[in-house]
Amino acid sequence: MPSIKRTKFRLTNDQLLEILYWLKLIRAFDERLSVLVRQGKVRSGVYTGLGQEAIVVGTCYGLRREDYICPLHRDLGTFLMKGVEPGVMMAQMFAKATGLSKGRDSALHSGVPELGIFGNTSMLGSNLPVAAGIGLTFRMEQVDHVVIAYFGEGASNTGDFHEALNFAGVQRLPIVFICENNLYAYSVPFEKSMAIEDVAVRAQSYGFDGVAINGNDVLAVYQATQGAIRRARTGEGPTLLECKTYRWHGHSEHDKAFYRTDEELAMWRSRDPIPTFTTYLQHMNVLEPARLEEIDARINTTIDEAVTFAENSPEPEPTDAITDLYA
Ligand SMILES: Cc1ncc(C[n+]2csc(CCOP(=O)(O)OP(=O)(O)O)c2C)c(N)n1
């Protein structure tokens, strides 16, 4: 295969293929989860990020274990990229004893401190002041780790968002704020909730850069994130990246999304980040058909094994409810 050693993104062929693997794995995980919900096997609420995978992969690829992420309810893929085993993640959704929180929460609030994952908060936007706190901790400990803090455009209308960005701007904290602008906050369209076109401009009010990018282009997201991370690590402070995207399913699996048109969905599905990136790799002679088949087969096996692990895992014991408590 004619090989392009490095792209302008300084990624090797193997790294580009790894990015494709993650995009497809995260897509497959959410798709299987959606089926399992309909089969009544999942005990958690499920908020798939189908269509938004390029944001997860572009922001998490290349993070250090010590870097912290503060994910959204839609970002199960970030857990996988940070090192949570697919089987454990699936068991978490089944509320089994082998899941992250051992079957003791509604699945979306579990964090993994040793992998740098802060558990998602129900009050949207309230993960952002926590992200600022983690960034301040890194500053006080004099380490050059960064925090990737995710939020939806809806959450950017909460007070917590503004307090967190203000504090991060004043303190020049090492945070990359990632807005996943999927155009709807549950059923509320973007234009009915804010009178500006880009959430990114909000960063200016707090003294740092904000930029709006194509959130369905994994390399664009990766490139922008890498620049922001470099600045954060070298003490130049936070950046806000607004990734424009669209979620294919409803807000959650029980939402039929009647508030949007089929035409709108079809238009955004035509911007699917995975075929776009696949075509790019083929065009660059990085991806041969056999390699693509190999990646797909590996993903199928991984997901099948994850489901089997979750299904065969034990239920939590009632007495487990009072373990791991602080007081
Ligand atoms: C502070 C707060 N207000 C309202 C809700 C109820 N709620 C849950 S999800 C959601 C929509 C969130 O939209 P957005 O922040 O854009 O994220 P998305 O789900 O689109 O990824 C709302 C309003 C909540 N969880 N927290």
The ligand as an ORCA input file, in Angstrom:
! r2SCAN-3c Opt
* xyz 1 1
  C     -30.123     22.428     34.983
  C     -31.006     21.472     34.227
  N     -32.125     21.939     33.623
  C     -32.948     21.084     32.952
  C     -32.657     19.747     32.896
  C     -33.584     18.781     32.140
  N     -32.915     18.393     30.911
  C     -32.300     17.201     30.807
  S     -31.520     17.006     29.335
  C     -32.028     18.520     28.792
  C     -31.601     19.029     27.448
  C     -30.140     19.338     27.441
  O     -29.738     19.872     26.235
  P     -28.218     20.198     25.950
  O     -27.573     20.820     27.155
  O     -28.159     20.968     24.694
  O     -27.540     18.753     25.766
  P     -27.962     17.594     24.755
  O     -28.893     16.669     25.523
  O     -28.588     18.217     23.578
  O     -26.699     16.867     24.384
  C     -32.782     19.157     29.762
  C     -33.369     20.495     29.602
  C     -31.480     19.295     33.571
  N     -31.107     18.017     33.560
  N     -30.666     20.176     34.212
*
